[in-house]
Amino acid sequence: MAQCRAQAMLFLLPELPSPRVDALLAQARREGLIAHAARAQGGRWRLSLLGERSACAAFARTLAAEPLPCAEEDEFLPLASRALDPSDRAVDFDGVSIGDGAFAVVAGPCAIEGEEQLLAAARAVREAGAAALRGGAFKPRTSPYSFPGLGRAGLELLARARAATGLPTVTEVVDPADVDAVAQHASVLQVGARNMQNYRLLEAVGRAARPVLLKRGLGARLDELLHAAERVLAAGNPNVLLCERGVRSFETATRCTLDLGGVAWLKRRSRLPVLVDPSHAAGDRALVPPLALAAAACGADGLLVEVHPAPERARCDGEQSLACEDFARLMERLRAVLAALGRTLASAPPLPAAARSRV
């Protein structure tokens, strides 16, 4: 598909026994196509294909059913949208589920600076009610002189924090060559805003066995975010989380403009879970709590929040990081908002027995 423009096609097949549909899917995949089938009304099947135009056309000739009007690749999202399956998709990882109705909070430091800092943050966010721990080992910074993260040493610390607290972990991967190493240490692979349209990276995480948290680019439209998600899904990874983190606009009072209308649009258009990152949108810790509460009210599936034991000494984004006690207060207010909406917080996995006396 790298040398020939891909095409997505949708077919409505007559009522067929499941073994026959399975055989068609197997045939399509042997021909190099990505193929998926779902039940439609009246017992019919909706079959979606993604692949090179010539391969799609050749396979179409083997089908007895007439195709529906086929949308072009840039209009039809067979995997990321609700076109084939209108149900919400939950993404499960290491004892946590996001997208099943409960509201999941992922919290922790922007950058992993050392073991003491990371463990203090991890224990604090777990005690306050977070379901998972975030922490950056690789940090793509605007300035080449800014702290770039601890790299693979940071991954080792992240693994230790998970062992000590039982919290699943989310961390960013910035290079396709690092995907396997990050996947060995983290529960979820994050693709940051700067890499939302890094197609080689998207395809690499699409081949990984870990869920992917995909952040919206600084200047990306919502449909571009969904197409980036489609690329991960088309590479074979069904577990994708979308993240609204704010976009650049003419407004300079905040670091970015948080698009909560976009969250509602994504929830209607896509079946993928949607998280909100109020920390990067605000750029100011005082604005993080109200934006976080608004995200819950507008239907998001969870939050990605930066928390640091000593924000004033943080080596990365300290001005937008909540202190541990402020995060605990936010979680109490969040519980009240969720209760008014008939929702609950997603729970963290049980604490490991060996760590119960230390947390």
N, C-alpha and C positions, 0 to 999 in steps of 0.2 A: 504493500500500500504506500510505500515511501516514494515510488517513482511514478505512480499513476493515481490520479485523484480518486478518492474513495467515494462510494455511493451507498446511501442507506435506502432500502426498499421495504415496503410493507405489503403483504399479501393477505387476503382473506381466503382461507381454505375451507372447503366443505367439511361436514362432519366426518371425521376419520377416526379409526381406532388409535389409541395412544402408541402402539408399536409402530404403526405406519408413520406417524409424526416423528417418532424417535429415529426412524430410518431416514426420513428426509433431512432431519437435523444432522445426522451423522454424515450423509452424503454431502451436504453443504460445507461442513467443516473439513471434510477430506479435500474439497476443492479450494480450501484456503479462506472460506468465509466465516465470519462471526455470525452465528445464527441463534435465535431465541424464539420460542413458541409460547403462547399463552392462550387460554380459553377465552372465546368471545361469546356473545349472546347466541342462543339457539344451538349450542353445541359445536359451533364452528371454531376454527383456530385462527389466531392472528400470528403470522410468521414474519419476523423482521430479519433482514439480512444486512450485513455491513461488510464491505470489501471493495476490491477493485471493480470498476464498472464492467469490464469484460467478463469477469467471473460472475457478477450478479446477473448479467444478461444471459449468460450460458445456463445458469441454474434456473432462471425464470422459464426458460423453454422446456424444462422438465416438469413443470407444474401444470396440472390440468386446469386449475382455477385461474380465472382472469385476475390480474392484479388491480388493486385499487389505484387511483391516481397517486403516483409516487412523488414524495417530496424530495427535494435536493438535500444534500448532506447538511447544509447550513440552516435548514428549517426543521428537519425531522430528527428528534432525539429519542430513538427507540428504547434506550436504557435509562437515561436520567429523568425522562418525563413520565407522566402518567398515561401515555398513549397506549401502552400494552398492559399495564397493571396499575389500576387507580389506587391501590392500597398503599398506605404508608409503609416505608421500609425501616426496620430497626437494625442498627448496627451493634453487634455484640462483641465485646473483647474483654477477656480476663475477668469475668464476673460482673461486668457493667454493661447495661444496654442503653443506647441512646436512640430515641425515636419511637419508644413504645408507650409514650404518654407521660412518663415521669420526666422531671426536669433535671438534667445532669449538669453539674458544675465541675469544670476542670480548672484547677488553680495551682499556682506556684510561681517561682521566679522567672523573669524574662530570660535570664542567663544563669547557668550553673557556674557559680564562682568558687565553690569548695564544698567539701562534705558537710561541714558544720552548718553552713548556710542552707544547703539543700535539705538536710534532715530537719532542721528547725522549721523551715517552711512546710515541708511535707507533713510533719506531725501536727502543726497548727491548722492546716487546711483540712486534714482528716478530722480533727476534733471538732471543727466548725461545721462539717457536713459535706465537704467536697467528695465527689465520687472518683476522681482521678487527679493525678499530679501532672502538671506541665513544667517543663524546664528545658532551656535551650543549650545544647552542647555545641552546635555550629550556628554562628550568628552572622548572617550577611548584613553588614553595616554600610551606611552611606559613606562614611569616611574610612579610608584604608588604615587610619591610625587608631580607630576605636577598637575596644575589646572585642575580639572575634569569637569568643567562647573557648572552652577547653578542648574541643574536638573529641577525639575518641576517649580521652581520659574522662571527659564529662559523661560519656555514655556509661562508663564503669560506675561512676558515682550515682547515676540515675538508676542503674540496676540495684545498687546497694540500698537506695532509698525505697525502692519497691519492696525489696526483701524485708526491710525494717518496718514498713508501714502497711504493706498489703495493697497499696494504691497502684492501679494500672498507670502507665506513663505515656505521655504524649511529647514528642520532640521533633524538631524540624530536620529534614534532610535536604541538602542543597546541591548535591552532586550525585548523578546516577551511579558513580563508582562506589558511593558510600551506602547505597540502599541496603545491601545485605548486612553490613555491619550494624547499621541503625536498627534494622529489623530484629537482629539478635538480642538487642538490649531494650527496645521500647515496645509498648503495646500498640501504639498508633503512630504512623508516619505523617508528619505535618509537611505540607507544601505551602510555603509562605507566599505572601502577596507578590513579592518580586518574581516569583517563579511560576505564577499561575499559568503562564503560556510558554513555559519551558517544556516543549513537547517531548524531548528525550527523557526528561525527569518524570513527566506524567506517565509515559509508557513504562518506565522502569518501576515506578511504584505500583503501576497497574499489574505488573507481573509478580509483585511481592505477595506474601501470604498474610500481611498485616493490613488492617483498615487504614484508610487514608483520610486525613483531615485537610481539606482544600480551601485555602483562604482566597477571597476575592481580591483581585489586583487593585492597585491604587486608582487606576483610571479605567477599570473594566466595567462593561455593561453586564447586566444580569444574564443575558443570553450567552455572553462570552464565558461567564463562569460555568454555566451549564454545559457548554461545549467542552470546556476543559475537563469537567467531571465525566462527560461522555467518553473522552479519550482514555481516562483511567478505567472506566467500566468496560470499554471495548477491548482493552488489553487483557481483560480477564478477572479483574478485581471487583467483586460486587459490593464491597463495603466502603462506601464513600460518604463522608460527612462534609457538608458545605459550611463555610464560615463567613459571615458578614463582619468586616472589621473596619468599615468606613471607607469612603472614597474622597479623593481630593476635589475641592470645589473652589469657588471664589471666596468662600468664608475662611477667615484666618483666625478667628477667635478660638477655635478648637483645632487639634492636630488634623483631624479628618471630619467629614460629615457622616454620621451613622445613618444608614439608609434602612430604617425600620419598615418603611413601606415596601422596600425590596424584600425584606424578610417575609412579609405577608404574601408577596407575589411569588416568591420561591416556594412557599408552603402550598400554594394553590397549583403551581405549574409542575413542580417536581415532587417525586415520592421520597427523595433523600432527606435525611435529618438536617436541620439547619441550626448551627450555633451562632452566637453573637460574641464578639470580642469588644467590650466597651472600653478596655484599657487603651488599645491603639487608636480607637476612634477619638477618645477624649484628649489624650495626652496630658491629662490633669487628674490626679487621683480624686479630687473633690467631685468631679463629674461622673466618676465611674459608678457609684451606687444608683443615682437616678436613671442612668442609661441602662444599667443591668436590670432594674425593676421594670422599665419600659419594655425591654426585650422579652421578659417573661409575659408581660401583659399582651404583647402583640402576637404571641403564638410560637416563639422560638422553642427549640427542643433543649436548649441549654446555653451555658456561658463558658467562655475562656477568659479567665481573669488573672492578672498579674499580681502576685503577693510576695512580699519580701520581708524578712524579719527586721531589717533596718533599711528602709527605702532611701534614707538620706545618704547611705554609704554604698548604694547599689552601683555596680559598674555598667549597668545598661538599663535605661528607661526607669530610673528611680522615681522621677516626677509623676509617673502615671501608675506606679505600683502601690497597692494598699499595704499598710502595715497589718500584721496578723490580727491584732485586736479590731481594726477597722473592718477587716474581712469577716470576722465573727459577727460583728454588728450587721453587716450587709446580709449575711445568711439568715439572721433572725427576721429582718424585714422581708426578705425574699420568701420565707416560709409563709408569712402573713398574706402576701400577694398571691402566692400559689394556692393557698387555702381558699381565698375568695374566688379563684377561678376553678376550683374543684380539682386541683392538681397537687402532686406531691413531689418532693425531692427524690431523685434517684439515689440509692444507697451505695456506699462503697462496699467492696467485697469484705468478708470477715477478716479480722486482724490475724495475721499468722501467730500461732501459739507461742513461738519463740520470742515474739516481739511484744506480747501483751504487757509485760512488766516494764517495758521501756518507753511506751507511747502514752 
